[in-house]
Amino acid sequence: MYRYDAVDRLIVEERVAQYRDQTQRYLAGLIDEDAFKPLRLQNGLYIQRYAPMLRIAIPYGVLSSAQLRTLASISRRYDRGYGHFTTRQNIQFNWVKVEEVPDILAELAAISMHAIQTSGSCVRNVTTDAFAGVAADEIVDPRPYCELMRQWSTLHPEFAHLPRKFKVAFNGAKEDRAATPVHDLAFDLYRDDAGEVRLVVKVGGGQGRTPRLASVIKRDLHWSELLTYSEAVLRAYNRIGRRDNIYKARIKILVESLGAEAFASEVEADWAHLRGGPNTLTSEALSRVAAHFDDPTLDAPQEKAHRLAIAPGFRAWQRRNVVEHRDPNYAAVVVSLKRQDIAPGDATTDEMDQLADLAERFSFGEIRVTHQQNLVLPNVSLARLQDLWAELEALNLGRANIGLASDIICCPGGDFCSLANAKSIPLSAAIAAQLASIEDELDALAIKVSGCINACAHHHVGHIGVLGVEKAGEDWYQVLLGGRADGEGKLGVLIGKAVRAEDVPLVIERLARHYLAVRRSGESFIKTVERLGADAFKAALRVEEEAAA
């Protein structure tokens, strides 16, 4: 994981002091609500439906056990005993007090964490593959490049007031696990024939009320020009992006209106003045940042403990939750935060403390946050997998459901968010319960439930996506089919009119059972949808509804 240096610490500590002064002046009535709003937002503080919410950055999803323990302590003392891990690899506390936020930020600064730019019209938390640095299919470790982007973009004066929020992602593996097609700016890292790292640059992806997939505007960009080219993209967006309409201010709208080729020309015109300039990266700069990633020295293979029998349930967990590691003697383990009667992505204070303990004992003190709202122990010896599983089981954290129907991505929805049109959490639980009897047959099914059009749960790119809409004060939902967030990114299509909350689980079950009836051997849900087309599923759904009428 990345270790702050003296410059990092100074910047974060000074930011805390600045925000403490701003908060004190606001509470004293010296700053009005309108003036305080942009100040609190760029320090991660929202005003939600029932209470303020603080969003804390977890750059590229990497945590130490000490950091997780501090997050647990914060949730215990300043919140209501739990935190919510998001699809942006952040954590949110939903019940903080405005006057206590500076104290929380000071505690975060002491462990090299912050909430800077987790909101506002600026470059947000930089994200990547939760298995970066350990994945067996990795081509280039994206973490140093993510960190270079974080350092460059944090408090950048030119990009502190962009037309709209701006999200950046990196992928360095064969499989895209960073959802790059739906980011404002994204990079695929690879090596050319000479072994040099190069980048494919994509812009204009995003979700919300006008979902769009990112377009490639540059290929074969040398890694040394990462920041100069990013600066050109942001300058072009800052210069010609719309500011007159909040709903048309995202870069995706600009790229669509101009066309990707024309936008690329605008970027190239800016880049002509920036290429080879002061922000050009050097090998020394890359090495400096890479050296701050204190990756563990993996031990020699351990002899497997002698067991008379494999514990019941372990094989299913190993199949679902254990991911191949670059070192054949190790594995990455996904800890599911999708438990019965607990909101997806939530972890209690006690669970965070317990996972910090397990990370120290089994994974060199490191934890990762996935954009599927689960946690990862990235370096677990194969010889200790069953011991780890047994301890997770005892803590109700050993559920073997990664990639299954109950591994639902869900936003806080109407239970917390002031923007939500409908509730997400209870509906997610109802969907999981409806599919429980056939869940094991529904391998690699991504269900994503958003409570409003802002799409915090990425419903547009769910194999099955659910969007909350409000009708006459009641919760209704639209169901989408066929989306995907990987390197073959696709947006889901509506399967019909909105339905009442109580009808959504049955609609999804009918889609799932139709898949089971028509799939080919070994064919996943999304591949079946792509082979037959969404219309075939719509027709089958109509037949089921008419038969039940």
PABA-179154 format. One record per residue (C-alpha): residue in one letter; x, y, z negated. Coordinates in steps of 0.25 Angstrom, whole numbers, padded with zeros to 4 digits, always signed. Layout:
BEGIN
aXYZ/...
//
This chain:
BEGIN
m+0000+0000+0000/y+0004+0014+0002/r+0012+0021-0010/y+0010+0036-0011/d+0023+0045-0010/a+0025+0058-0018/v+0019+0066-0006/d+0006+0058-0006/r+0005+0059-0021/l+0007+0074-0021/i-0004+0076-0010/v-0014+0068-0017/e-0011+0074-0031/e-0012+0088-0025/r-0025+0085-0019/v-0031+0080-0032/a-0027+0093-0039/q-0033+0101-0027/y-0046+0093-0028/r-0047+0094-0043/d-0046+0109-0042/q-0057+0110-0031/t-0066+0101-0040/q-0064+0110-0052/r-0067+0122-0044/y-0080+0115-0038/l-0085+0111-0052/a-0082+0125-0057/g-0091+0131-0046/l-0079+0138-0038/i-0081+0129-0026/d-0095+0126-0021/e-0100+0113-0015/d-0098+0116-0001/a-0083+0120-0003/f-0081+0108-0012/k-0087+0098-0003/p-0075+0097+0007/l-0065+0097-0004/r-0072+0085-0011/l-0074+0078+0002/q-0059+0078+0006/n-0057+0072-0008/g-0067+0061-0006/l-0078+0066-0014/y-0092+0065-0009/i-0106+0068-0015/q-0114+0055-0013/r-0129+0052-0016/y-0127+0051-0031/a-0113+0055-0035/p-0100+0060-0029/m-0092+0049-0022/l-0077+0049-0021/r-0070+0042-0009/i-0055+0038-0012/a-0046+0035+0000/i-0039+0021+0001/p-0030+0024+0013/y-0030+0012+0022/g-0037+0004+0011/v-0025+0001+0003/l-0025+0001-0013/s-0016-0003-0024/s-0021-0011-0036/a-0018+0002-0044/q-0026+0010-0035/l-0038+0001-0036/r-0037+0001-0051/t-0038+0016-0051/l-0050+0016-0042/a-0056+0006-0052/s-0053+0015-0063/i-0059+0027-0056/s-0072+0020-0053/r-0073+0016-0068/r-0070+0030-0073/y-0076+0039-0063/d-0086+0031-0055/r-0096+0019-0058/g-0086+0008-0058/y-0084+0004-0043/g-0079+0010-0030/h-0084+0008-0016/f-0073+0004-0005/t-0077+0010+0008/t-0075+0007+0023/r-0065+0018+0024/q-0056+0010+0014/n-0059+0020+0003/i-0066+0019-0011/q-0077+0027-0015/f-0082+0030-0029/n-0097+0034-0029/w-0100+0040-0043/v-0088+0050-0046/k-0090+0064-0052/v-0085+0076-0044/e-0077+0082-0056/e-0070+0069-0058/v-0065+0067-0044/p-0052+0075-0046/d-0048+0065-0058/i-0051+0053-0049/l-0043+0059-0038/a-0031+0061-0048/e-0032+0047-0052/l-0032+0042-0037/a-0020+0051-0035/a-0012+0044-0046/i-0013+0031-0038/s-0011+0037-0024/m-0025+0038-0020/h-0034+0049-0016/a-0048+0053-0010/i-0042+0063+0000/q-0049+0064+0014/t-0059+0053+0011/s-0070+0062+0015/g-0070+0075+0023/s-0068+0079+0038/c-0053+0074+0038/v-0045+0061+0040/r-0051+0051+0031/n-0045+0039+0024/v-0036+0031+0034/t-0040+0016+0035/t-0035+0003+0041/d-0035-0012+0040/a-0036-0017+0026/f-0026-0028+0029/a-0016-0018+0034/g-0002-0023+0032/v-0006-0037+0029/a-0015-0041+0040/a-0010-0053+0049/d-0015-0047+0062/e-0008-0033+0059/i+0000-0027+0070/v+0004-0014+0063/d+0002-0011+0048/p-0007+0002+0049/r-0005+0007+0034/p+0007+0016+0037/y+0000+0022+0048/c-0012+0024+0040/e-0004+0031+0029/l+0003+0040+0039/m-0011+0044+0044/r-0016+0046+0029/q-0004+0055+0025/w-0005+0063+0038/s-0020+0065+0037/t-0022+0068+0022/l-0024+0082+0020/h-0020+0086+0034/p-0025+0101+0035/e-0028+0100+0050/f-0037+0088+0048/a-0044+0091+0035/h-0057+0097+0042/l-0059+0088+0054/p-0073+0089+0061/r-0076+0076+0053/k-0070+0065+0045/f-0059+0057+0052/k-0056+0042+0049/v-0043+0035+0053/a-0040+0020+0054/f-0028+0011+0058/n-0028-0003+0063/g-0015-0011+0064/a-0020-0025+0066/k-0026-0034+0077/e-0040-0034+0070/d-0045-0020+0068/r-0049-0020+0053/a-0049-0005+0052/a-0062-0001+0060/t-0054+0008+0069/p-0064+0009+0080/v-0073+0017+0070/h-0063+0027+0066/d-0060+0042+0070/l-0046+0038+0073/a-0040+0024+0073/f-0027+0018+0076/d-0024+0003+0081/l-0009+0001+0078/y-0001-0009+0086/r+0013-0012+0091/d+0018-0010+0105/d+0027-0019+0113/a+0039-0013+0106/g+0033-0015+0092/e+0030+0000+0090/v+0017+0004+0083/r+0007+0010+0092/l-0007+0015+0090/v-0021+0015+0097/v-0028+0027+0093/k-0044+0027+0092/v-0053+0039+0089/g-0067+0042+0088/g-0073+0030+0080/g-0083+0032+0069/q-0096+0028+0064/g-0107+0037+0058/r-0119+0042+0066/t-0111+0041+0079/p-0102+0028+0079/r-0091+0028+0089/l-0079+0018+0091/a-0066+0024+0092/s-0059+0027+0106/v-0045+0024+0109/i-0038+0037+0113/k-0023+0033+0112/r-0015+0020+0114/d-0001+0017+0111/l+0001+0028+0102/h+0015+0027+0095/w+0013+0026+0079/s+0022+0038+0078/e+0011+0047+0084/l+0000+0042+0075/l-0001+0056+0067/t+0002+0065+0079/y-0009+0058+0087/s-0019+0057+0075/e-0016+0072+0074/a-0020+0074+0088/v-0033+0067+0087/l-0037+0074+0074/r-0033+0088+0081/a-0042+0085+0093/y-0053+0081+0084/n-0052+0093+0075/r-0051+0102+0087/i-0063+0097+0095/g-0071+0089+0086/r-0085+0094+0082/r-0088+0102+0069/d-0102+0107+0072/n-0109+0093+0069/i-0104+0084+0058/y-0111+0072+0066/k-0102+0075+0078/a-0089+0079+0072/r-0082+0065+0071/i-0071+0062+0081/k-0080+0051+0087/i-0089+0061+0092/l-0078+0069+0098/v-0072+0057+0105/e-0085+0053+0111/s-0089+0067+0116/l-0075+0069+0122/g-0072+0055+0126/a-0061+0047+0121/e-0052+0051+0132/a-0054+0066+0131/f-0052+0066+0116/a-0039+0058+0118/s-0035+0069+0128/e-0038+0080+0117/v-0029+0071+0107/e-0018+0070+0117/a-0018+0085+0119/d-0016+0087+0104/w-0006+0076+0103/a+0003+0083+0114/h+0006+0093+0103/l+0008+0083+0092/r+0015+0071+0098/g+0029+0070+0093/g+0026+0081+0083/p+0029+0081+0067/n+0018+0071+0065/t+0025+0060+0073/l+0028+0048+0064/t+0042+0043+0063/s+0046+0029+0059/e+0051+0035+0046/a+0037+0041+0043/l+0031+0028+0045/s+0041+0020+0037/r+0039+0030+0025/v+0025+0028+0025/a+0026+0013+0027/a+0036+0012+0015/h+0025+0017+0006/f+0017+0004+0009/d+0021-0004-0003/d+0017-0018+0003/p+0020-0030-0006/t+0031-0040-0003/l+0023-0053-0001/d+0028-0064-0009/a+0032-0078-0004/p+0021-0088-0002/q+0016-0093-0015/e+0013-0108-0017/k-0002-0110-0017/a-0008-0114-0030/h-0012-0128-0031/r-0028-0130-0032/l-0036-0142-0032/a-0047-0135-0024/i-0050-0123-0017/a-0060-0114-0025/p-0074-0114-0019/g-0076-0101-0011/f-0061-0098-0009/r-0061-0103+0005/a-0072-0094+0009/w-0065-0082+0003/q-0052-0086+0009/r-0059-0086+0023/r-0067-0073+0021/n-0058-0064+0013/v-0044-0068+0015/v-0036-0061+0027/e-0024-0066+0034/h-0011-0059+0030/r+0001-0056+0038/d+0009-0064+0027/p+0004-0079+0029/n+0006-0081+0014/y-0004-0069+0010/a-0018-0065+0013/a-0027-0052+0012/v-0039-0054+0004/v-0052-0047+0006/v-0060-0044-0007/s-0074-0043-0004/l-0082-0031-0010/k-0095-0036-0004/r-0101-0043-0016/q-0115-0046-0020/d-0122-0034-0027/i-0110-0025-0025/a-0110-0014-0014/p-0100-0017-0003/g-0087-0011-0005/d-0089-0008-0020/a-0079-0013-0031/t-0081-0011-0046/t-0070-0005-0055/d-0068-0019-0061/e-0066-0025-0047/m-0056-0015-0043/d-0048-0017-0055/q-0049-0032-0053/l-0045-0031-0038/a-0033-0022-0042/d-0029-0034-0051/l-0031-0044-0040/a-0023-0035-0030/e-0011-0035-0040/r-0011-0050-0043/f-0014-0055-0028/s-0011-0044-0018/f+0001-0035-0023/g-0008-0024-0029/e-0015-0020-0016/i-0029-0019-0011/r-0035-0015+0002/v-0049-0009+0005/t-0056-0014+0018/h-0065-0005+0027/q-0075-0017+0024/q-0076-0013+0010/n-0068-0024+0004/l-0054-0025-0003/v-0042-0033+0001/l-0030-0039-0006/p-0020-0039+0005/n-0009-0048+0000/v-0013-0060-0007/s-0005-0073-0007/l-0012-0085+0000/a-0008-0093-0012/r-0016-0084-0021/l-0029-0083-0013/q-0037-0092-0021/d-0033-0086-0034/l-0037-0072-0029/w-0050-0077-0024/a-0053-0084-0038/e-0051-0070-0045/l-0059-0063-0034/e-0071-0073-0036/a-0070-0070-0051/l-0072-0055-0049/n-0083-0057-0038/l-0074-0052-0028/g-0071-0065-0020/r-0083-0065-0011/a-0079-0072+0002/n-0087-0063+0012/i-0077-0054+0020/g-0083-0053+0034/l-0096-0059+0030/a-0110-0053+0030/s-0109-0049+0016/d-0096-0041+0018/i-0104-0029+0022/i-0098-0015+0023/c-0108-0005+0016/c-0108+0010+0013/p-0113+0015+0000/g-0126+0019+0007/g-0138+0026+0000/d-0134+0020-0014/f-0123+0031-0014/c-0121+0039-0001/s-0128+0052+0001/l-0127+0050+0016/a-0133+0037+0016/n-0147+0034+0023/a-0149+0020+0016/k-0142+0011+0006/s-0131+0001+0011/i-0127-0007-0002/p-0140-0014-0005/l-0143-0017+0010/s-0129-0023+0011/a-0132-0032+0000/a-0145-0036+0006/i-0138-0039+0019/a-0128-0048+0013/a-0138-0055+0005/q-0146-0058+0018/l-0134-0064+0025/a-0129-0072+0013/s-0134-0085+0018/i-0127-0084+0032/e-0115-0075+0028/d-0105-0086+0030/e-0109-0088+0044/l-0108-0073+0047/d-0093-0072+0048/a-0087-0058+0051/l-0100-0050+0050/a-0098-0036+0047/i-0111-0029+0041/k-0110-0014+0038/v-0120-0006+0031/s-0120+0009+0031/g-0130+0018+0024/c-0130+0029+0034/i-0125+0033+0048/n-0111+0037+0042/a-0108+0023+0043/c-0098+0021+0031/a-0101+0006+0032/h-0097+0006+0047/h-0111+0000+0051/h-0108+0004+0065/v-0097-0006+0066/g-0103-0018+0058/h-0106-0031+0065/i-0120-0027+0059/g-0121-0013+0054/v-0132-0007+0046/l-0135+0008+0045/g-0144+0014+0035/v-0155+0024+0039/e-0166+0031+0031/k-0180+0030+0035/a-0191+0038+0027/g-0183+0036+0014/e-0180+0021+0017/d-0167+0013+0020/w-0167+0008+0034/y-0156+0002+0042/q-0151+0001+0056/v-0143-0012+0060/l-0132-0012+0070/l-0125-0024+0077/g-0112-0027+0083/g-0102-0016+0077/r-0088-0019+0074/a-0076-0011+0068/d-0064-0019+0073/g-0056-0017+0085/e-0068-0020+0094/g-0076-0009+0087/k-0091-0009+0091/l-0102-0001+0086/g-0115-0008+0082/v-0128-0007+0089/l-0142-0005+0082/i-0150-0018+0083/g-0164-0010+0081/k-0171-0001+0072/a-0168+0002+0058/v-0174-0008+0048/r-0177-0007+0033/a-0167-0011+0023/e-0174-0024+0019/d-0174-0028+0033/v-0159-0026+0036/p-0153-0039+0030/l-0163-0047+0038/v-0160-0040+0051/i-0145-0043+0048/e-0148-0057+0045/r-0155-0059+0058/l-0143-0054+0066/a-0134-0063+0058/r-0142-0075+0060/h-0143-0072+0075/y-0128-0072+0076/l-0127-0085+0069/a-0137-0091+0079/v-0130-0086+0092/r-0115-0085+0088/r-0105-0093+0095/s-0095-0102+0087/g-0086-0093+0079/e-0092-0080+0084/s-0093-0069+0074/f-0105-0060+0073/i-0100-0048+0080/k-0095-0057+0092/t-0108-0063+0093/v-0115-0049+0094/e-0105-0045+0104/r-0107-0057+0113/l-0122-0057+0112/g-0124-0042+0111/a-0132-0034+0100/d-0145-0035+0109/a-0145-0050+0107/f-0145-0048+0092/k-0156-0037+0093/a-0164-0047+0101/a-0163-0058+0091/l-0166-0049+0079/r-0179-0044+0086/v-0183-0059+0088/e-0181-0062+0073/e-0189-0049+0069/e-0200-0053+0078/a-0200-0067+0073/a-0201-0062+0059/a-0212-0052+0062/
//
